[in-house]
Amino acid sequence: MFHWLEKNPFFFSVGVFIVIAFAGLIEILPNFAEASRPVQGLKPYTVLELAGKEVYKKDNCMSCHSQMIRPFKSETDRYGQYSLSGEYAYDRPFLWGSKRTGPDLHRVGNYRTTDWHETHMFEPTAVVPSSIMPAYKHHFTNIADIETAYAEAFTVKAVFNTPYDVEGGVKLGTWEEAQKMALAEAKLITADMKNKNVKDAVESGKIPEIVALIAYLNRLK
Amino acid sequence: MNGLMIKALSFAVVLILATFYVVNSMNIDLSDPINMITMIGAIAIAVITAGVSVKYINQMKSDTADGKLAEENWDGIGEYLNELPSGWAFSFLGTMIWGVWYWFIGYPLNAFSQIGQYNEEVLAYNKKFEATYKNPSVSVLKEMGESIFLVKCAPCHGTTGDGLSGKAQDFTTRMSKAQILDIIANGSNQLSYPMGAMPAGMVSGDDANVIATWIASGMKGEKPVAFTACASCHGEDGKGMAGMAPNLAEYDDTIIIKTLEHGKKGKLGTMPSFKTMLTPVQAKSLSAYIKTLK
C-alpha cells in the first residue's frame, strides 16, 4: 500500500514531518495557550512603570537579579508565592534573568518600600553593609524617558491588544494625558522620598529615573 | 547434530566453566538468589549464543532465497513481499491500546507535577514545624527570632536592630523625641488596637515637648502633668493597659505582632506588612528577639 512512499524519499520526509509536527502541536499548544493567559486581576504597566522598566533594562539589572520565584520552600519562604507564567503576560520582554548575584525581585514590592529603595539605590552599603551592588547615583539626576515608555504602551495596545483604556483598568489616553498621569503618579512616590533634588525635579515637571524605577519596583508584587 | 554444533557447544561449556572458576575465586555466594539468577543468565547467554549462531551459519551454507519480489528494486537489489509477522502486528496493536490508555488515564492521573511536589513538601514541613514548635521555650523563640530578623528585618533595621541611623525603627530604644512629636501632631491609627484611632493634636506646644522628652528618655524621673492626656488610653504607666493601646514604655508582643501584621507608615518611612510571610510562631519569635535588643 505504501510502497510508493519508499520510492519517493521527499514525500516520505514530508510524511514523517507531518506526524511529528502533529504530535508536537497537540502536546505543546494547549498548555502554551493556557499558561500564557494573564492571571486574573493582572493590569498592564502604567507609563511611569514602563519608564522604570526601561531603566531596569538599560542598567542591566537582570544580569544580577532574577524575576522568577521557583516552587521550592526555601524560595517561597524568602520571596513569597512562586511565580506563575500568567503573571508575565504583559512583560514584553519578560525579565526573568538567569543569574542571582542579588536576590530575586519578582515580589520585591511586597517587602521593600519607596524610602528603602531610595537609600539603597543611592548607596547600597548604607542599608546592607555587605552588599556588592554598585551605587546607581545617576538615577537621581538622569531624566526618565517617558516618551519612549508611552510609545511602548501605545504599540503593545495597538499591536498585541494589551488592555489599556478599559474600564477599571490602566488608562493610557493621549500623549498629553499620559504625561500628566505619569507626573501625578511620580508625585505620589516623591511624597515618600527624601532627596531634595528629586522632589524639586518632579515639582518642575521632570521625572528622574529613580522615581520611575521605584514605581516599577513597587509594582512587582 | 553436526561437528560445528558440537564444537560450538563445547566452547560454551568452556565459557561456563571459566565463569564458574572466576565466580569461585571471587568468593561469590551462589546461594544468594540474585547471584544465582545472574549465573543462570550467564549460562543461558553462552548456550543460546552458540546454538543460534551455529544454526544460522549452517542455514547460510545451504539456504537459497525464494518468494515473490516487490515491484521496486534499487540497482538490482529487490525486496520480498512478506506477510506482516503476527507478533509484530499484535505488538503494534498493543502499543495503540496502551497509547489510548496513556493519553486518557495514564498521563493525566500519574503525571509528575512540580507544584504538587511543592505542595506536599510545604504541607509536610508545616506539619513538622507545628509539631516541633508547639510550645517553644523562650530561648528557642529568641534563637528563631534572631535568624528571621537577620534575613527579613536587617535590610532596613540593620543587623544590630539599631535602625541604621534613622532609616527604620531603632529597637535599642523605644521611640525618639522626634517620632513622638510627629505622632502627637499627626495622630495614629494603623495597628487596629481596641482603643481605636489616636486623634491628631491631643496636646501641643510645651506640653507635647515635655511629654516627648519624658517618654524618649525612658520615662524616668517625674511624670509630667500633661501625660494625663495620654494616660486615658495608654495607661497611667504608659504600658498600654494590657494591649488596649500601644505600649509606650517598651516593646511588647502586641505591638510587634500588630506591626508585622499591618505594616506601618511613620516619620522614618514605610514598613510593609509581613502578614503573609510569617507564621504566628515566627512573629512571636521575632517579638521575643526584639525585646532582647535594648
Interface residues (C-beta under 8 A of the other chain):
Chain A: H3 E6 K7 P71 F72 K73 T76 D77 R78 G80 Q81 Y82 N110 Y111 R112 T113 T114 D115 W116 T119 A126 V127 V128 P129 D192
Chain B: A70 E71 E72 Q114 I115 Q117 Y118 E121 V122 Y125 V151 K152 A154 P155 C156 G158 T159 L164 K167 L268 G269 T270 M271 P272 F274 T276 M277
